[in-house]
Amino acid sequence: METVLLVIHLMVAIFLVGIILIQRSSGGALDGLGGGSGASSFLSARGTGNFLTKTTAILATIFIVTSISLSLYYRGGDRRAASILDTAPVSSAPVEPMVPVAGE
């Protein structure tokens, strides 16, 4: 379950970045990447804007849901890794400092 949720989260994040970069901005962004007029060639300018806006909203919602799901999944107490300090052996004997040997 953990791996599936992580893969979905990663794919949604990648698609969300791509969709955001395709959207038209004041600089044009990556709209012309496909050649010609870019994504506007198969849809009207208004239709493309609506499609990209709706897709961005859907992907953002899925991203937020997967983020919350992952945080709730990892919140469980059994899955927490034990601290190294908790598992390290504790010696009760004091450590004596090394004394240099004469002649070295």
TORKOL-4160 file (C-alpha; in steps of 0.2 Angstrom, whole numbers, padded with zeros to 4 digits, m for minus):
104
<pt num="1" X="0000" Y="0000" Z="0000"/>
<pt num="2" X="0014" Y="0012" Z="0005"/>
<pt num="3" X="0023" Y="0009" Z="m0012"/>
<pt num="4" X="0007" Y="0011" Z="m0022"/>
<pt num="5" X="0003" Y="0028" Z="m0013"/>
<pt num="6" X="0020" Y="0034" Z="m0016"/>
<pt num="7" X="0021" Y="0030" Z="m0034"/>
<pt num="8" X="0004" Y="0039" Z="m0037"/>
<pt num="9" X="0010" Y="0054" Z="m0027"/>
<pt num="10" X="0025" Y="0055" Z="m0038"/>
<pt num="11" X="0016" Y="0053" Z="m0054"/>
<pt num="12" X="0003" Y="0066" Z="m0049"/>
<pt num="13" X="0017" Y="0078" Z="m0044"/>
<pt num="14" X="0026" Y="0076" Z="m0061"/>
<pt num="15" X="0010" Y="0078" Z="m0071"/>
<pt num="16" X="0005" Y="0093" Z="m0060"/>
<pt num="17" X="0022" Y="0102" Z="m0064"/>
<pt num="18" X="0020" Y="0098" Z="m0083"/>
<pt num="19" X="0002" Y="0105" Z="m0084"/>
<pt num="20" X="0007" Y="0120" Z="m0075"/>
<pt num="21" X="0021" Y="0123" Z="m0087"/>
<pt num="22" X="0010" Y="0121" Z="m0102"/>
<pt num="23" X="m0002" Y="0134" Z="m0096"/>
<pt num="24" X="m0001" Y="0151" Z="m0105"/>
<pt num="25" X="0007" Y="0165" Z="m0095"/>
<pt num="26" X="0013" Y="0182" Z="m0098"/>
<pt num="27" X="0029" Y="0174" Z="m0105"/>
<pt num="28" X="0021" Y="0160" Z="m0115"/>
<pt num="29" X="0029" Y="0147" Z="m0104"/>
<pt num="30" X="0030" Y="0130" Z="m0113"/>
<pt num="31" X="0015" Y="0133" Z="m0124"/>
<pt num="32" X="0024" Y="0133" Z="m0140"/>
<pt num="33" X="0034" Y="0117" Z="m0136"/>
<pt num="34" X="0024" Y="0106" Z="m0148"/>
<pt num="35" X="0027" Y="0117" Z="m0163"/>
<pt num="36" X="0016" Y="0130" Z="m0171"/>
<pt num="37" X="0004" Y="0136" Z="m0158"/>
<pt num="38" X="0007" Y="0122" Z="m0146"/>
<pt num="39" X="m0008" Y="0115" Z="m0136"/>
<pt num="40" X="m0020" Y="0128" Z="m0144"/>
<pt num="41" X="m0019" Y="0119" Z="m0161"/>
<pt num="42" X="m0031" Y="0105" Z="m0156"/>
<pt num="43" X="m0043" Y="0116" Z="m0145"/>
<pt num="44" X="m0048" Y="0134" Z="m0146"/>
<pt num="45" X="m0039" Y="0146" Z="m0135"/>
<pt num="46" X="m0054" Y="0147" Z="m0123"/>
<pt num="47" X="m0056" Y="0128" Z="m0123"/>
<pt num="48" X="m0038" Y="0125" Z="m0119"/>
<pt num="49" X="m0038" Y="0137" Z="m0105"/>
<pt num="50" X="m0053" Y="0129" Z="m0097"/>
<pt num="51" X="m0046" Y="0111" Z="m0100"/>
<pt num="52" X="m0030" Y="0115" Z="m0092"/>
<pt num="53" X="m0038" Y="0124" Z="m0077"/>
<pt num="54" X="m0049" Y="0110" Z="m0073"/>
<pt num="55" X="m0035" Y="0097" Z="m0075"/>
<pt num="56" X="m0024" Y="0108" Z="m0064"/>
<pt num="57" X="m0038" Y="0108" Z="m0051"/>
<pt num="58" X="m0041" Y="0090" Z="m0052"/>
<pt num="59" X="m0022" Y="0085" Z="m0050"/>
<pt num="60" X="m0020" Y="0098" Z="m0036"/>
<pt num="61" X="m0034" Y="0090" Z="m0027"/>
<pt num="62" X="m0027" Y="0072" Z="m0029"/>
<pt num="63" X="m0010" Y="0079" Z="m0024"/>
<pt num="64" X="m0017" Y="0086" Z="m0008"/>
<pt num="65" X="m0026" Y="0070" Z="m0004"/>
<pt num="66" X="m0011" Y="0059" Z="m0007"/>
<pt num="67" X="m0001" Y="0070" Z="0004"/>
<pt num="68" X="m0013" Y="0069" Z="0018"/>
<pt num="69" X="m0015" Y="0050" Z="0016"/>
<pt num="70" X="0004" Y="0048" Z="0016"/>
<pt num="71" X="0006" Y="0059" Z="0032"/>
<pt num="72" X="m0008" Y="0049" Z="0041"/>
<pt num="73" X="0000" Y="0032" Z="0035"/>
<pt num="74" X="0017" Y="0037" Z="0042"/>
<pt num="75" X="0010" Y="0044" Z="0058"/>
<pt num="76" X="0007" Y="0026" Z="0065"/>
<pt num="77" X="0018" Y="0022" Z="0081"/>
<pt num="78" X="0023" Y="0004" Z="0075"/>
<pt num="79" X="0031" Y="0010" Z="0059"/>
<pt num="80" X="0043" Y="0022" Z="0068"/>
<pt num="81" X="0061" Y="0017" Z="0067"/>
<pt num="82" X="0069" Y="0015" Z="0084"/>
<pt num="83" X="0082" Y="0027" Z="0088"/>
<pt num="84" X="0100" Y="0022" Z="0088"/>
<pt num="85" X="0102" Y="0029" Z="0105"/>
<pt num="86" X="0088" Y="0017" Z="0112"/>
<pt num="87" X="0097" Y="0002" Z="0105"/>
<pt num="88" X="0115" Y="0006" Z="0108"/>
<pt num="89" X="0123" Y="m0005" Z="0122"/>
<pt num="90" X="0127" Y="0005" Z="0138"/>
<pt num="91" X="0143" Y="0000" Z="0147"/>
<pt num="92" X="0143" Y="0003" Z="0166"/>
<pt num="93" X="0162" Y="0003" Z="0167"/>
<pt num="94" X="0171" Y="0019" Z="0165"/>
<pt num="95" X="0183" Y="0021" Z="0150"/>
<pt num="96" X="0201" Y="0024" Z="0155"/>
<pt num="97" X="0211" Y="0037" Z="0145"/>
<pt num="98" X="0225" Y="0030" Z="0135"/>
<pt num="99" X="0242" Y="0034" Z="0143"/>
<pt num="100" X="0256" Y="0037" Z="0130"/>
<pt num="101" X="0270" Y="0024" Z="0131"/>
<pt num="102" X="0287" Y="0031" Z="0135"/>
<pt num="103" X="0299" Y="0030" Z="0121"/>
<pt num="104" X="0287" Y="0033" Z="0106"/>
